[in-house]
Amino acid sequence: MEYPLSQLDLRFAVRIPPLSKRAGCFLDVQHQDERALERGMAFDSLGRSELSSCSFAASAPAAEARIAFQKVYCLPHFFERRKKIRVIVFLEKLLVRESMLQLSSKVRHNEQLLLACGEFSLKDMVASKAEPFTVALDMQETPEAKHWLRTTDDAKRGVDVLVTFTERTSARMIASIHFMGRDMPSKSFVLSKRRSLTRSFRKFLSTADTPYESTDEYGGSALGGRNWEQENALSLVVQRPLQSDVWESVLRSAPISADSKGGADFGPLTLSRHQLNGGEDGRTIRIELQRLSLGEGFVRVAYAETTLRRLLDLGRSRRLVLVSIADGKLQPCGELELVSVSLSPSPSFLEFHRSESVIIDTTVAIDFTASNLDPSIAQSLHNSSARVSLTGSGTNGDEGTLNPYERCLCQVYELLSPYSASGMSMFGFGARIPPLWGTSHCFSLSPGGAYTAASMCGGGKQGQPFTDLTCTDREKVLYAYRRAAHQVAFAGPTLFAHFIRMLRIRSEKFVAERIPAYTFAIILTDGVMKDLVETVSELIQLSSLGCSVVIMGVGSSNFAPLEALVRNISGAGGYQNALVRNMVQFVDAGTLRTESDILRLQSAIGRLPHEFMEFMRTENVDPAAANRTWSRADLSASFRNIGIVPSPEQMSAVSAESYRNVAIEEHVRMLVNSSTRIQEPSGEVLARRPAVSSRDDS
């Protein structure tokens, strides 16, 4: 099942040159989803517009005609997908019995002509600030088309289509559902036995000579261990269907303990209407009751299926019967009393974007550790047959076959860049970088200055200030990545905390300077981090700030520990420490060659606007009332101002050993900018990097 971010109503108008004949004009609007495009499927028609008059009197001045059509086209808008819209403009000669302006049954139509045709991306239209969104169509250069125009020069004016859109009210609605539990199920014999086994296992751990941590408990020590006081606590989980018998959790209530009579107040559950049911109130949702078992995390106890429409019809003080499955049969297992349910208007993601009241930034970190293997090796995840252009002209973006990291970068850029304030900021970690070849776990890749080979990884030439730390198109993204992969020496170990700390410092700086900003951060990695405690600590601190993190596993490694960490840190594992809000995801992107890999990546990207809106609701940010006091230069300046940018003299005085042993705070502050300064290469020959050793990634 599909869950669009919003529903859009599109209206069209066209500008056409003066015509030599009395004619009417109508549109044929078609659409094609990117998944249909990949399968080579044709466009689907959304219908034809009404016929509108566009004729000109013989004495009329040679001016263009603007025709607005009344027909409204409704389209779902997916944040994580690209959809193409095709507009075809037809002319039709009119034979009128009474009035040329009365296009009714009294008019006979004949002699149709295809005048112009063009396509545009729905995502580009939504991301654009222009109102209306204008698309230049391709004129049909045929003798028939020229014959319909008043003069031959009119054909040079072309045909434009003007598109305006509005969000449907349903896209801006927030659902709030408040349940009280009645006769909640008591601990079953199985749960009691599980608790006994868990206690025995804890006793075994206390006497064991070596520490033990299963994959499911990965990160438990960093999260403060299990919260034994919350054992058997209850939680309600709202789920939506993905496909047959497959449900996705979209919201979890805070765990609470039932009273002696089996009662429990789960509090209001608040989420957007489209996140819950895609705007279809008749779509089935599941309310699942889960109990916290410290041996397994939250486990399902019972559930009830309903729809938002039914909840709205039930009203207050109505009850849902929870059922559980025992011996293959459904059995009653407590009740949920509906205390209140309501729908209220709220700002949408598109309102925030189009009002420019909040900076939306996209930042990517790429794993350059030795476990990826040297790019010259065919089996390397960084291997690519594409040549590295030293001019930065962006002409080499599609040469050869893209490697897994490049495919992920392209997907992330194409999906998020339309909403980003100034392109995409790029960083690397786990490599030894020139000129001192010290190991860095947070260095910039983005082009700066004149975008030449001398400004590798983001800085200008030595002695020049940083001017641009973002990549503004797909070709520059690939160029910055390939240049860094060619110049740095792959090392290790895999550490996330440095990059996440940089995000936290920058987000705190935004708060201190009262700059409204939100960051979508993507980490591309081929393995599990080695700095677990530091990473968890930084993520917990970051969760109270304006940032979302998506960790993407690249390649075929075992990412089960990362999946378990994200599950546990979100509060589903019953640990003492957890995120303030769920803003961390993990997705196994694989090599991004199969459709399932792409769908998993797009699903993770699709959750980002909901995390953004959750933070905006928490902070009570209103896009209409927000006072825009920032400029786009503030975003790039935030990178430069994180720490003091050292001069070339200061850099040359730093030894490689002290460069590696610098404290983590200063390490992030300094390397974000200073690591990008390299010596001027001779001609167009890139600097040689030291040989890569797999022992570095340890």
Secondary structure, 3 states (H helix, E strand, C coil): CCCCCEEEEEEEEEEECCECCCEEEEEEEEEEEHHHHHCCCCCEEEEECCCEECCCCCCCCCCCEEEECCCCEEEEECCCCCEEEEEEEEEEEEEECCCCCCCCCCEEEEEEEEEEEEEEEHHHHHHCCCCCEEEEEEECCCHHHHHHECCHHHHHHCEEEEEEEEECHHHHEEEEEEEEEECCCCCCHHHHHHHHHHHHHHHHHHHCCCCCCCCCCCCCCCCCCECHHHCCCEEEEEEEEEECCEEEEEEECCCECCCCCCCEEEEEEEEEHHHHHCCCCCCEEEEEEEEEECCCEEEEEEEEEEEHHHHHHHCCCEEEEEEEEECCEEEEEEEEEEEEEEEEECCCHHHHHHHCCCEEEEEEEEECEHHHCCCCCCCCCCCCCCCCCCCCCCCCCCCCCCCHHHHHHHHHHHHHHHHCCCCEEEEEECEEECCCCEEECCEECCCCCCCCHHHHHHCCCCCCCCCCCCECCHHHHHHHHHHHHHHCEEECCCCCHHHHHHHHHHHHHHHHCCCCEEEEEEEEECCCCCCHHHHHHHHHHHCCCCEEEEEEEECCCCCHHHHHHHHHHHHHCCECCCCCCCCEEEEEEECCCCHHHHHHHHHHHHCHHHHHHHHHHHCCCCCCCCCCCCCCHHHHHHHHCCCCCCCHHHHHHCCHHHHHCCCHHHHHHHHHHHCCCCCCCCCCCCCCCCCCCHHHCC
